């Protein structure tokens, strides 16, 4: 795959100037960090979970992020209400398939969401996305397990079937709409040592799709920004705790020359 130059900063600047509202029904373990990264990018996070208000809150947003990391049956029903409101208004819906493949409940409820509402973008690690595609793989809690499949084909085929975008995150990130495929090679191993970086990446994607109708391009640019911030944060970090604080600072301080110099994207 040839290397390309993505105009990631153009979309980041749009997030900063438009400050879109990104509504989350998300993982209680990582909810603060998800809100923080969205705010640091210049967007406006909101985390309203009650069934009685999710539709109304969604109508105020420019993107809806659903994350089943700490799912309950009632919580998924709230997600469906919010997603239907988003579908009615043409607001993009992102599903973080957190932990799919670990339990039957997660498998069942994620498939219910895909069948009963319009999901525009699916994001997960290799085993989560492979399980959603129908492969007989298992996830170890919320951590990826080895998947002996062609992940390019997994991403393409699931995106084509859902008529949307699929993002598989890992040491290298893949983003596909069933036709195009982007490979993002930015990031750092310290990202894998922090709880919640996968959820944070989904929230970053939410901020970008809120300002860019080409969801595949938006998700790729978001992962470039998150990965580059991770690389910058790792410089001089003695361990994961310092790295996390520096990650937040580096996300807030991303600039065009840095993104142009450090991005590594193939298409």
Phi and psi in degrees as a GROMACS rama.xvg file:
@    title "Ramachandran Plot"
@    xaxis  label "Phi"
@    yaxis  label "Psi"
@TYPE xy
-72.999  150.48  UNK-2
-76.1968  140.217  UNK-3
-127.522  163.006  UNK-4
-106.429  116.08  UNK-5
-96.3186  139.552  UNK-6
-84.7148  63.7067  UNK-7
-65.1035  -37.5746  UNK-8
-66.6764  -31.7298  UNK-9
-58.1922  -42.9741  UNK-10
-73.342  -38.2536  UNK-11
-60.6866  -42.7899  UNK-12
-63.9706  -33.9077  UNK-13
-66.2301  -39.8115  UNK-14
-59.9163  -45.4658  UNK-15
-64.6018  -37.4739  UNK-16
-83.6813  -33.938  UNK-17
-87.8473  -23.802  UNK-18
44.6235  60.1486  UNK-19
-69.1489  151.14  UNK-20
-81.2982  127.965  UNK-21
-117.008  110  UNK-22
-87.8125  132.144  UNK-23
-118.564  135.831  UNK-24
-115.914  100.288  UNK-25
-135.76  -175.876  UNK-26
-70.6951  123.024  UNK-27
-64.0266  -27.3196  UNK-28
-65.6512  -35.737  UNK-29
-118.426  13.3172  UNK-30
-60.7233  -40.4159  UNK-31
-63.5864  -45.5573  UNK-32
-64.7732  -36.1922  UNK-33
-63.7309  -44.2667  UNK-34
-62.8521  -40.965  UNK-35
-63.114  -45.9237  UNK-36
-66.9896  -36.2433  UNK-37
-63.5088  -43.9857  UNK-38
-65.0093  -41.1228  UNK-39
-63.6148  -30.3249  UNK-40
-74.901  -17.5594  UNK-41
109.908  -1.04726  UNK-42
-91.4363  179.628  UNK-43
-119.519  109.688  UNK-44
-86.5773  145.836  UNK-45
-140.143  140.561  UNK-46
-127.192  81.0137  UNK-47
-108.752  120.903  UNK-48
-111.439  -16.2772  UNK-49
-68.3644  134.613  UNK-50
-57.3233  -31.4919  UNK-51
-68.9284  -17.0946  UNK-52
-129.77  -3.20042  UNK-53
-64.2849  -36.3882  UNK-54
-66.4412  -44.4264  UNK-55
-63.4939  -42.4368  UNK-56
-66.7577  -40.4719  UNK-57
-60.0711  -36.7517  UNK-58
-63.763  -17.7659  UNK-59
-90.7849  -7.05097  UNK-60
-98.8833  166.614  UNK-61
-108.364  -6.05993  UNK-62
-158.345  151.781  UNK-63
-124.323  124.525  UNK-64
-109.18  123.957  UNK-65
-112.116  129.055  UNK-66
-134.263  118.071  UNK-67
-93.8715  23.5059  UNK-68
-58.2933  -38.602  UNK-69
-122.415  56.6345  UNK-70
-72.2912  150.533  UNK-71
-132.703  165.643  UNK-72
-59.3258  -42.9664  UNK-73
-65.9984  -37.1776  UNK-74
-65.1926  -40.6145  UNK-75
-65.1711  -34.8499  UNK-76
-63.2148  -38.377  UNK-77
-63.8508  -37.905  UNK-78
-61.5635  -40.9526  UNK-79
-63.9957  -41.9958  UNK-80
-61.0892  -46.7312  UNK-81
-63.6304  -42.4148  UNK-82
-66.4413  -38.1839  UNK-83
-63.4759  -38.8808  UNK-84
-64.5191  -40.8158  UNK-85
-65.2444  -44.3638  UNK-86
-57.7969  -41.2481  UNK-87
-64.496  -28.4727  UNK-88
-104.298  2.44869  UNK-89
72.9102  26.2287  UNK-90
-87.2499  127.621  UNK-91
-64.8511  140.809  UNK-92
-116.251  125.906  UNK-93
-110.737  132.521  UNK-94
-113.139  119.329  UNK-95
-90.9123  112.34  UNK-96
-82.7774  50.6071  UNK-97
-62.9015  115.535  UNK-98
83.3474  2.30399  UNK-99
-60.0733  135.519  UNK-100
100.897  -9.84824  UNK-101
-89.2558  -39.2813  UNK-102
-138.432  160.476  UNK-103
-66.5654  -34.917  UNK-104
-61.1223  -45.8371  UNK-105
-63.2743  -42.5662  UNK-106
-60.3298  -47.8844  UNK-107
-62.9337  -47.8988  UNK-108
-71.9293  -34.0062  UNK-109
-66.7007  -39.5675  UNK-110
-68.1342  -35.8776  UNK-111
-59.011  -44.5174  UNK-112
-61.3441  -44.4569  UNK-113
-64.6826  -32.0367  UNK-114
-85.3195  -31.718  UNK-115
-100.325  -17.5161  UNK-116
-135.984  165.897  UNK-117
-85.5328  116.158  UNK-118
-104.167  119.947  UNK-119
-85.9958  -28.5189  UNK-120
-144.518  126.887  UNK-121
-106.66  130.916  UNK-122
-128.29  137.084  UNK-123
-172.321  174.01  UNK-124
-80.1681  -178.983  UNK-125
-59.6237  -46.1098  UNK-126
-72.5161  -34.1192  UNK-127
-64.311  -47.4886  UNK-128
-69.9293  -39.0705  UNK-129
-61.3571  -38.6601  UNK-130
-65.4224  -41.2073  UNK-131
-64.0316  -29.0651  UNK-132
-76.3672  -10.1281  UNK-133
109.605  -1.69929  UNK-134
-72.9746  148.348  UNK-135
-86.7267  70.5877  UNK-136
-120.202  161.794  UNK-137
-125.279  148.785  UNK-138
-106.538  140.214  UNK-139
-90.2493  90.1286  UNK-140
69.2112  -115.207  UNK-141
-114.354  11.4693  UNK-142
-98.4915  145.901  UNK-143
-67.6363  147.398  UNK-144
-114.422  168.404  UNK-145
-62.4111  133.651  UNK-146
-123.727  112.366  UNK-147
-90.3937  60.8028  UNK-148
-134.471  162.064  UNK-149
-76.5329  102.682  UNK-150
-66.7397  -27.9732  UNK-151
-58.7528  -45.9088  UNK-152
-70.1741  -37.0468  UNK-153
-58.8087  -47.7252  UNK-154
-63.7751  -46.7314  UNK-155
-62.9033  -46.0763  UNK-156
-70.0089  -41.0169  UNK-157
-68.3219  -39.0012  UNK-158
-62.7821  -42.3413  UNK-159
-65.543  -41.1846  UNK-160
-65.4133  -39.52  UNK-161
-87.0732  -7.54  UNK-162
53.9484  47.2461  UNK-163
-148.79  -151.07  UNK-164
-118.98  143.686  UNK-165
-125.157  132.589  UNK-166
-121.013  121.687  UNK-167
-107.017  117.379  UNK-168
-99.9966  150.607  UNK-169
173.918  -157.991  UNK-170
-53.3128  -35.1675  UNK-171
-127.051  138.438  UNK-172
-96.5996  141.441  UNK-173
-118.304  136.367  UNK-174
-133.45  128.103  UNK-175
-143.849  148.484  UNK-176
-110.156  15.5761  UNK-177
97.8021  -23.4082  UNK-178
-113.796  -63.7634  UNK-179
-78.3047  151.824  UNK-180
-140.407  125.761  UNK-181
-113.26  139.548  UNK-182
-117.317  120.097  UNK-183
-103.57  121.768  UNK-184
-105.021  13.6084  UNK-185
-84.0817  157.408  UNK-186
135.074  179.987  UNK-187
-150.957  147.147  UNK-188
-56.8013  -27.5209  UNK-189
-61.2995  -25.4383  UNK-190
-59.8673  -33.6816  UNK-191
-77.4677  -9.2499  UNK-192
-95.8676  -4.45721  UNK-193
-102.102  136.137  UNK-194
-68.1286  129.528  UNK-195
100.03  -2.63541  UNK-196
-67.8605  -29.6373  UNK-197
-64.8973  -43.4736  UNK-198
-63.954  -41.1346  UNK-199
-60.4481  -42.9307  UNK-200
-59.3283  -39.0586  UNK-201
-63.8735  -40.4661  UNK-202
-66.5565  -37.1593  UNK-203
-61.8397  -43.4409  UNK-204
-57.8766  -42.8279  UNK-205
-57.3679  -40.9737  UNK-206
-64.9535  -37.9326  UNK-207
-75.589  -40.1637  UNK-208
-70.0465  -17.7378  UNK-209
-67.8528  -18.931  UNK-210
-120.585  -2.36982  UNK-211
-136.314  116.385  UNK-212
-68.1275  -22.9225  UNK-213
-80.7876  93.3897  UNK-214
-66.0696  -30.0567  UNK-215
-69.0797  -44.2115  UNK-216
-63.518  -42.9783  UNK-217
-62.3406  -45.6869  UNK-218
-65.2156  -38.06  UNK-219
-64.6846  -45.6309  UNK-220
-62.691  -38.6848  UNK-221
-62.7024  -43.7895  UNK-222
-70.432  -31.8267  UNK-223
-61.4983  -49.1082  UNK-224
-61.8576  -43.9855  UNK-225
-65.7542  -41.7035  UNK-226
-66.8961  -43.1216  UNK-227
-63.6705  -42.2461  UNK-228
-59.6625  -38.1156  UNK-229
-63.4584  -41.2912  UNK-230
-64.2154  -43.9562  UNK-231
-64.913  -41.4784  UNK-232
-65.0074  -31.3532  UNK-233
-70.8945  -21.1743  UNK-234
-68.0855  110.573  UNK-235
85.0189  -0.230316  UNK-236
-78.7663  123.814  UNK-237
-76.4245  -16.0717  UNK-238
-173.64  -178.006  UNK-239
-61.5874  -34.5102  UNK-240
-64.7881  -49.965  UNK-241
-63.473  -39.219  UNK-242
-57.8432  -41.4405  UNK-243
-62.5671  -45.4912  UNK-244
-62.2939  -41.5223  UNK-245
-68.7345  -32.7068  UNK-246
-59.5912  -45.5236  UNK-247
-62.0912  -43.997  UNK-248
-63.1053  -42.0786  UNK-249
-70.0041  -35.0376  UNK-250
-61.1372  -44.3396  UNK-251
-66.9886  -28.3827  UNK-252
-100.869  8.89595  UNK-253
-57.1658  136.769  UNK-254
-130.947  169.145  UNK-255
-64.5435  -47.0456  UNK-256
-59.3167  -39.1603  UNK-257
-66.3038  -45.6189  UNK-258
-64.817  -40.2092  UNK-259
-65.2533  -35.8802  UNK-260
-76.8508  -39.2213  UNK-261
-97.3909  -17.8594  UNK-262
-64.6442  141.576  UNK-263
-132.89  98.2258  UNK-264
-128.63  134.644  UNK-265
-118.249  149.846  UNK-266
